[in-house]
Amino acid sequence: MTFARVEQRLVHYRIKGAGPRVAFLNSLGTDMRIWDAVVERLADRFECLLADMRGHGLSDAPAGPYAISGLADDTLGLLDHLGWGRVHLVGLSVGGLVAQEIAARAPARVAALALLDTAARIGEPAMWNERIAAVEAGGTAAIADGVIRRWFSAGYLSREPDAAAGWRNMLARTPSAGYAATCAAIRDADLTERLAAIRAPTLVLVGDEDQSTPPDLVRATADRIAASRFEVVAGAGHLPPAEQPAETARLLALHFERSHP
């Protein structure tokens, strides 16, 4: 395990592979392991940086609420700590919000952008406030069953019950304070007007059975980014890296190889 101090907060990260550099940002309620099966398929061609987002995994979970701008500061701080300048940047769900913020704010740092199952604005404030209240009252385990049903396609849940149970464990063991604080960051985020500032070539992916960020919502975000390409991953819900890692890796590799740092 590898750790760094970024703005006095402990960040858990891992680097694997060699080649052009790619940084991956995880989704709400997961950690860097959401990318493992994808990175296994990319590490022979790319140097991959995985990190647990603030409030998740083994990184610190300071008191919230968090903001997308602060989570972007965390990523840029880790890249600076490592001496990584320009990277391909991949973000899933809330990680995609963070990636949008970085690409708009610091375009020189992003060679190519990949946004998975995300949007410029995700959900309504009332929904996030209800989620925060439920987690504060009963912990992340209290909302785990409902969230898992939205994360995965029906086929995956019936075909891979043990794997789904493992992902549920990851969610249920996410620090409640970190989860709730990250919900607040999503609640307060609306990057719609920032999308026009994104200049990096951008791949926008979504699972065809995503209930959290449905394909039409994700497509609407892609339509606002000048140099974007929209793709739907068949047989996947909100987490294509978990359900369809081979196809996710194929699309990412193709996108990065077409983009020049």
C-alpha angles and dihedrals in degrees: 000000000000127000137183136186112238115177088342092304123117114241123193113212143160134200123205135172136011135262133054110007123254126183119201126204120200131225131249112290096013135083137212091297089077086079100045098102091046094048091050086063096045106039094088089064106024139043103235126203117199122183136173108243117238109284093022138089114344096334119105118278105207122183115285174223097128127199130214089238090057092048088051089052088055092055095045090047092053091048089051091048090054095043092243111150115172117019144166104253126210124185131179121202106316086008085060091055089052091048091051090052092050094046091050096042101038108023092164089066096056120073093173133357131215120189117191125193094337141112141197088259124021121197131327126292093244091057092050092046089054091049092049092049092050092051093046089051101042109009127244091298088068093065099032101099094050094046094049090056088056095044099058140046117253090246093056093048091054097037099043107030094154093050090048089051089052092052088049089055090053091053095044091051095051108115107265093220092052093046094050092045090052090049086058090053091054092044092055097042125102111158096168094117092045095059094082088063092061109103102164117106102263133205114198116196132182135175112245090231098043108142096177098055104012120209095255091054092048092046090053089058092047090052090061095054113085102216100035137133122197123213133177118214110215119225096021138110125195095321111054092165088064100038102033107019096154094054092041091052092046093053093045094049092048091050094049093045090053091050122074120215 
